Amino acid sequence: MDRITYDQPCLVGEFADWLEDEVGVVNLGQIDHTYLLADGVLSDRLKHDIVARWAKGAEDLDQG
């Protein structure tokens, strides 16, 4: 994760935009390009979607 946050900060910004649009996520705050804070319920669906999104992002970096 450090490699992504420091080498690809735009991915964190894109993730923040995506997370902000998710149902149930409120008060999203980005401290810097490495930390995001959000209030809301971390449902099983949201947890699965977060893991899948980061897995896809890491896969795309390996191919690029």
C-alpha positions as CSV (number, residue, x, y, z in Angstrom):
1,M,0.0,0.0,0.0
2,D,2.9,2.4,0.7
3,R,4.1,2.0,-2.9
4,I,0.6,3.1,-4.2
5,T,0.2,6.0,-1.8
6,Y,3.6,7.5,-2.4
7,D,4.2,6.6,-6.0
8,Q,0.6,7.0,-7.3
9,P,-1.2,9.6,-5.1
10,C,-3.7,10.2,-7.9
11,L,-5.1,6.7,-7.2
12,V,-5.8,7.7,-3.6
13,G,-7.6,10.8,-4.8
14,E,-9.7,8.7,-7.3
15,F,-10.5,6.3,-4.5
16,A,-11.6,9.2,-2.3
17,D,-13.9,10.3,-5.0
18,W,-15.3,6.8,-5.4
19,L,-15.7,6.3,-1.6
20,E,-17.5,9.7,-1.2
21,D,-20.1,8.6,-3.8
22,E,-20.8,5.3,-1.9
23,V,-24.0,5.0,0.0
24,G,-23.5,5.4,3.7
25,V,-20.2,7.2,3.6
26,V,-20.3,10.6,5.2
27,N,-17.8,13.2,6.3
28,L,-14.9,11.9,4.1
29,G,-11.7,13.7,5.0
30,Q,-8.4,13.4,3.3
31,I,-5.5,14.3,5.6
32,D,-3.0,14.0,2.8
33,H,-2.3,11.7,-0.1
34,T,-1.8,8.7,2.3
35,Y,-4.7,8.9,4.8
36,L,-8.5,9.0,4.3
37,L,-11.0,9.2,7.1
38,A,-14.7,8.5,6.7
39,D,-17.7,8.2,9.0
40,G,-20.4,5.7,8.3
41,V,-21.3,2.0,8.4
42,L,-18.7,-0.4,7.0
43,S,-21.1,-2.9,5.5
44,D,-19.9,-6.2,4.2
45,R,-20.7,-5.1,0.7
46,L,-18.7,-1.8,1.1
47,K,-15.8,-3.8,2.6
48,H,-15.8,-6.2,-0.3
49,D,-16.0,-3.3,-2.8
50,I,-13.1,-1.5,-1.2
51,V,-10.9,-4.6,-1.3
52,A,-11.8,-5.3,-4.9
53,R,-11.1,-1.7,-6.0
54,W,-7.6,-1.7,-4.4
55,A,-6.8,-5.2,-5.7
56,K,-7.7,-3.9,-9.2
57,G,-5.6,-0.8,-8.8
58,A,-2.6,-2.9,-7.7
59,E,-3.1,-5.2,-10.6
60,D,-3.2,-2.3,-13.1
61,L,0.1,-1.0,-11.6
62,D,1.8,-4.4,-12.1
63,Q,0.7,-4.4,-15.8
64,G,1.7,-0.8,-16.4
